[in-house]
Amino acid sequence: MEYFNIFVRSIFIDNMVFAYFLGMCSYLAVSKKVSTAVGLGAAVIFVLAITTPLNYLIDNYILQEGALYKWLPYEELKTLDLSFLTFIIFIATIATMVQLVEMIVEKFAPSLYSSLGIFLPLIAVNCAILGGSLFMQQKEFENVGLAATYGIGSGIGWFLAIVAIAAIREKLAYSNVLPPLRGLGITFILTGLMAIGFMSFQGIKIEKPETQKEKTLNAENKKENNESTKVSLINKKN
């Protein structure tokens, strides 16, 4: 159930575009045609699905304080904290995956590669990709499976956003839009309206997954309550 909650929340409630407005440069530039938007959206899903769990493993087994000590039992590593390298390592991982995607697309879909142009390698600096890894780190998922679910869901959410706006923009080519609003003007307005629409999903009652810190605090609170209850019962008996 926790996997389902994270998956649905990352697509509809915590949507990268409509909730956080991340990845807007690619979202606006490559959303003129549905075919191009589908290609870029699929690339974003792939990159997020790979980099989010990969960065989870790097963060938990290399970067966090004492993480290296879990699998390298040297006393010097017990207090070693490499979290200051988070941004550099995450971006390097993302850039590596983007390079892999670029090579695959160029090999098997050259027409899509030429349509995407400079925006395919620019996925490496797409803030939605980095945001997925940073939000994953902030949410403190218990295992790599939850992190992968969040990455895939976030990618699908971004995919739905860019395909939806691309479909609308194709129809707008045949609409009588006021001259001052043509192009990006009407696109910004539509994005805002779609974001308002996605806000309605916040009414869905889906339990927000607890972080490890919250679970620890809740367990400690329950323990304290049980101890206080025992003390009060003992006092009543006396």
N, C-alpha and C positions, 0 to 999 in steps of 0.2 A: 504493500500500500504506500510505503514511503517513496518508492521509486515512481509510482504513478503520480503522487502529489508533486514531487519535484519536477517531473516531466511536464505536467499541465501548467504549473506555476511559471516555469521558464518560458513556455510558449505564449501564454495569454496574459498572465498577471504581471510577470516581470519581463515583458517583451523588451528586447534590446533597443528597438527603435521607438516604440510608442510609450514605453515607461521611462527609459533612460536617455533616449535620443542619441544613441551611440551608433557609429558607422554611417553618419548622415552624408558624408562626402560621396561615397560609393552609391549609397541609396538614391541620391538625387541625380548623379551623373549617369548611372547605368540603368535607369528605369524608364527609358524612352520606348523600349521594345520588350515584350514579354519573353521572347526567346533568349535575349541577352540577359535579362533579369533572372531567368531560370538557371542559366549557366553559372552566373556569379553566385546566386543563392546556394546552388549545390556545392560549389567550391567552398563557400563559407561554412556550410554544414560539415563538410569533410574536415576542414582545418580545425574547427571547434571540437569536433568529435575526437580528434587525435590529440590536440594540444592541451585541452582541459585535463583529461586524466593523466597525461604525461607530465604536465606541470604539477599536478597533485602529488605524483610520486617523487618528483624532484624536490618539492617543497617539504614533504614529510620525511624524506630519507636523506636529504642533503642540506637544505637551507636552514631549517628550524634549529633552534638551540638544542644541542645534544642529539640531533638526528643521526649524525654519522656514527655516534656511539652505539646505536641500535644494531649495526651490522659490522662495525669495526671496533672491537672492545679495547680501545686504548684510553687510558685515563685523561690524556691531553684533550681528547675529543668530547669529553663529558660536558664542558661548558662552551664549546665552540659554537658561535652563532654566525651563520652566513646569510641571514635574512636581508642584509644590506645589498646583496647581489640579486634580489628577487626580480627587479625590473629588467636587468641585463639578461639574466638566464631565461626568463619568460619570453622576452622579445627574440632572443636567439633561437629558442625552440620554435616559435611561431614562424620566423623567417625561414627556417629549415623546411618546415612543412609546406609553406607557401611555394618555395622553390620546387618541391616535389610535385605539387599540384600543377604548377606552371609547365613543368616538363611533360606531365601526363596529358594535359589539355592540348599542348602544342603538338604532341605525337598523334593523338587519336581524334581531336576535333580542331583542326586548323582554322576552320571558318569561325568557330566560337572564339578561338584564341585571338584572331584578328579583330573580331567585334569588341571583345573586352579591352583590347589595347593595353594601355598603361595601368588600367585599374585592376588587372589580375595580379601583377607583382605588388601593387599597392595594398593588397589584403594584408601584407606583412605589417603595415602601419595603420590598419583599420582598428579603431579604438574598440569596436565591438568584440574583436578577437581577444585583445589584451584584457578588455573588461570581463570577458568570460572567465579567464584565469584568475583575475584579481577578486571577482565576486566569489568564485569557488574557494579561494583562500580565506576570504572573510566569513563565509558561511560555515567553514570548518566541518566538512562532510566526514563521516566516519570511515568510509572506504572508497576505493577507486571506482567501484561500480556506480555509486551515487554521483561522483564527480563526472563520470562519463555520461550518465543520464542527463545531468544538468547541461553539459556541453552540447549534446545532441539536441536537447529541447531548445536551448538558446539559438542554435543554428537554424532549426526549423522555424522558430519565431521570426528571425531576421529574414529567412526565405519567404515566409508568408507576407511579410510587410513589403518587401521589394517587388514581389510578383503582383500583389494587390495594387500598388501604386502604378506599376507599369501597365497593367490592364486598363486602369482608369485613364492614364495619360494617352494611351492609344486611342481611346474613344474621344478624348478631348480635342484631338486633331480635327475632328469633324464637328466640333461644337463652336458656338459663337461666344467666345470668351472676350471680355473687355480687354482692349489693347494693353492697358497698364499691368494687367494681371497675367498676361500670357507668359508661358515658360515657367520659371521657378516660382513666380508669385502665386499662381493658382495651385502649384504643387505644395508649397508651404501651407496654404490654407487647407488643402485636402488632408495633408499629413496631420495637422492639428485636429481636424474633425475625426479622423480615424483614431487618433490617440484618445480622444474623448470617448469614442465608441468602445475602445479596448478597456477603458477604465471601468466599464460596466462589469467586466469579468472579476473585478475585485470583490463583487458581491457574492461570488461563489464561495461556499464554506469549505475551504481546503485547509487542513491544518498545516501551519508553517513548521517545517522540520526544525527540531531543536538542535542547537550547536552543542558540541561536546562540553563547553563551559556551562551552558544552561542545564544540561543533564546532570552534571556534577553538583551544581548549586541546588537543583531540585532534590537530588538524592541526599545531600547534606541537610537540607531543610526538613525532609521527611524524617531523617534520623533524629534531628533535634526535637521535632514534634513528638515522636514516639518516646523519647527519653523524658520529655516534660510530662507526657501523659502518664508514664510509669511512676514518676515522682509524685504527681498529684494523687494517683491511686493509693500509693503507699501512705501518703499523709492522711488521706481519708480513713484508711484502715486504723491508723494510729489514733 
